[in-house]
Amino acid sequence: MIKDITKKDKSELTFREKAIINVYDMASVLTVALVTIMLIFTFVFRIVGVVGSSMVPTLHDGDWLMVSAYDSNPEYGQVVIVTQPNWFNEPIVKRIIATENQTVDINFSTGDVYVDGVLLDEPYINNPTTNNEGVQFPVTVPEGHVFVMGDNRQGSTDSRSDKIGFIDENYILGVVKYRMFAGDEYGRVKLNSFSDWKVV
C-alpha cells in the first residue's frame, strides 16, 4: 500500500494518504534512531551504576558512569569496570595501579605504594594504603593482567586481596569516561569528564 501511495504525485494524495506517509516516515526515523542508540550503548558506551564507597572520594555510592569499551590498552590511573568473577559475585569499579610485568610493592607502615621501585604520587586517594589484605608484597603483575585498587584504601577490597587478585584484561568491561549527575534545579543531567581525573 505504501508503495502505491508513494508512486502518486503529491498533489493527488488524499489527507489520509499524506498522514500514512508521515507516520511511515516518522516510524522509519525512530527505528533507525533506536537501532543506532542500541548499537552505541552496546559497542561504544555503557551506563553503569556505582554501589559502595570503595572509590571515595573520586566516586560515590549511587553515581552513574558512562563507560567506554574502546580503550584496549590498560594504563595506570584509568578507572575501570571489572567483570572478572570474584568473591562478591558482582562487577567492581577500581583504579589501575600497575599493568603487566610491573612490580608492585606496598609499605603498609607508611601507606606508600611503589611500582617498579618508584613511589606513586596518589592525590586521588581518600586515605593511606595501610590495610594489608593478605597478599604478600612485592608482586609482579602477570602478562595480560592489571593490578587494581580502590581510591578509598581503608574501605576497598581489591588486588591486595585473594578475593579479587590480579585482573585479567579480558574482564575489563571498559574505562570510565564520564560521571553523570543532576546538575540544576530542572533535573537536567550533566556530564563530568573523567579525562580530567586521569592521573598521568
Number of C-alpha atoms within 10 A of each C-alpha: 7 10 8 7 16 13 8 11 8 11 6 10 14 11 8 9 17 15 12 15 16 12 12 13 12 12 12 12 11 12 12 12 12 12 11 12 13 14 12 12 16 13 11 15 21 18 15 17 14 18 16 15 17 25 25 19 14 17 22 15 13 13 14 18 24 23 24 22 20 12 14 12 7 20 19 16 18 23 29 22 23 22 19 20 14 16 10 10 9 10 17 23 27 26 24 20 23 24 25 18 15 17 19 20 18 21 15 14 11 10 14 16 20 17 18 14 12 11 12 12 11 15 9 18 18 18 16 17 21 16 17 16 14 11 12 11 14 15 17 19 19 16 12 14 20 26 27 27 24 29 26 22 20 16 16 20 23 24 22 22 16 14 15 19 19 24 24 17 20 12 14 22 21 25 27 27 23 20 20 17 16 11 12 9 6 7 9 9 11 13 15 16 14 18 11 9 15 16 14 7
